[in-house]
Structures are given as C-alpha cells and as structure tokens.
C-alpha cells in the first residue's frame, strides 16, 4: 500500500452542511478501499482565479493509504461530482515526507531582516564605525 493525499475544492454555491456531506462521502469511499490517515477542512478560501464563475471554495484534505489502482476510480468520482470544482491526488513518499497538520506548516517564519550576530572575533566598535562612515558617504552623495 502507498500513501497518497488529495486536496479538493467544493463549490460555495451549496451550503456548508452539503459541502461537508460531499467531504464525508469521499472520505468513506477512501476508507472502504484503504485507510484514512488524516482528514482536514481547510476552510473557505479565495482562489487565485475564478473556476466556474466562483472566486471562493471550501478546501478539504485527505491523507490515506491504498493500492494505486484505486486512484483511477477516485479520480472518476471527483470528475463526475458536480460540486467538486478542482482536485489533485499526490503520492507521498512516506520515508522522506512526514505528514504534518496544516497548523504546523503555516507557522510564521523568522523575520527576514533580523540583525545578524557578528562572527566570532569581529570587533563591534569597528563594525559600528564602518556603518557610520557608510552613512556619511551616503549623506555626502545626496548633497
């Protein structure tokens, strides 16, 4: 059995309860043919371009283990469901990729322009003087 993940977008033209029912339908279909590892509702998100004249969609993620030939059946079910706007199925290499929750993936990154520590042996007074000289040179260049 291989590990896969699918992300699909359900139309916002239907109520959230019906969108969740579509999600549960696909989740039970996958559970019947394999094992669901993790499933998650990402929320109602704005899409980068309109699909079927809709700018928003309900995003869902399902990570699962199954045999590879099941994905063709799942893909067919996604295509024929009129409420699914887009979908993608990706095979995950379980040895290299550790499955993470969305909250862990979207943690804020460190600031880009933080003050960097001076290398060992560097004199902070000399560095401060060179910064002052650069500022003076820039000021003279402006005049």
VENLIN-V446240 format. One record per residue. N is the residue number from 0. RES is the residue in one letter. PHI is phi in whole degrees, -180 to 180 (999 if undefined). D_CENTER is the distance of its C-alpha to the mean C-alpha in whole Angstrom. Layout:
N&RES&PHI&D_CENTER, N&RES&PHI&D_CENTER
This chain:
0&X&999&24, 1&X&-112&21, 2&X&-98&17, 3&X&-130&15, 4&X&-140&12, 5&X&-127&12, 6&X&-121&10, 7&X&-137&12, 8&X&-112&13, 9&X&-104&16, 10&X&-57&19, 11&X&-90&20, 12&X&-71&23, 13&X&-101&24, 14&X&-64&24, 15&X&-61&21, 16&X&-62&23, 17&X&-71&24, 18&X&-64&20, 19&X&-66&20, 20&X&-66&23, 21&X&-64&21, 22&X&-60&18, 23&X&-64&21, 24&X&-62&23, 25&X&-71&20, 26&X&-64&19, 27&X&-70&23, 28&X&-63&24, 29&X&-68&21, 30&X&-64&23, 31&X&-72&26, 32&X&-116&26, 33&X&-179&24, 34&X&-132&22, 35&X&-84&19, 36&X&-87&17, 37&X&-154&15, 38&X&-138&14, 39&X&-154&12, 40&X&-97&12, 41&X&-85&9, 42&X&115&12, 43&X&-89&14, 44&X&-120&12, 45&X&-80&13, 46&X&-89&13, 47&X&-74&14, 48&X&-148&17, 49&X&-70&19, 50&X&-122&19, 51&X&53&22, 52&X&63&23, 53&X&-118&20, 54&X&-101&18, 55&X&-128&16, 56&X&-155&15, 57&X&-91&14, 58&X&-96&11, 59&X&-132&11, 60&X&-127&10, 61&X&-135&13, 62&X&-109&13, 63&X&-153&17, 64&X&-110&20, 65&X&-164&22, 66&X&-80&25, 67&X&-62&23, 68&X&-73&26, 69&X&-71&24, 70&X&-63&21, 71&X&-65&24, 72&X&-66&25, 73&X&-62&21, 74&X&-62&21, 75&X&-62&24, 76&X&-64&23, 77&X&-62&20, 78&X&-64&22, 79&X&-88&25, 80&X&-86&24, 81&X&-70&24, 82&X&-86&22, 83&X&-89&19, 84&X&-82&18, 85&X&-147&15, 86&X&-153&14, 87&X&-147&13, 88&X&-121&14, 89&X&-128&13, 90&X&-84&15, 91&X&-109&14, 92&X&-82&17, 93&X&-63&18, 94&X&-76&20, 95&X&-98&17, 96&X&-114&14, 97&X&-93&14, 98&X&-67&12, 99&X&-125&10, 100&X&-77&10, 101&X&-60&7, 102&X&-62&10, 103&X&-72&10, 104&X&-77&7, 105&X&-108&8, 106&X&-65&11, 107&X&-64&13, 108&X&-82&14, 109&X&-65&18, 110&X&-63&20, 111&X&-75&21, 112&X&-111&24, 113&X&-74&26, 114&X&-69&29, 115&X&-92&29, 116&X&-67&32, 117&X&-72&35, 118&X&-64&36, 119&X&-57&39, 120&X&87&42, 121&X&-81&41, 122&X&-90&43, 123&X&-67&42, 124&X&-67&45, 125&X&-65&45, 126&X&-65&41, 127&X&-65&42, 128&X&-65&45, 129&X&-68&43, 130&X&-67&41, 131&X&-63&44, 132&X&-63&45, 133&X&-64&42, 134&X&-65&42, 135&X&-66&46, 136&X&-63&46, 137&X&-68&43, 138&X&-66&45, 139&X&-69&48, 140&X&-67&46, 141&X&-71&46, 142&X&-81&49
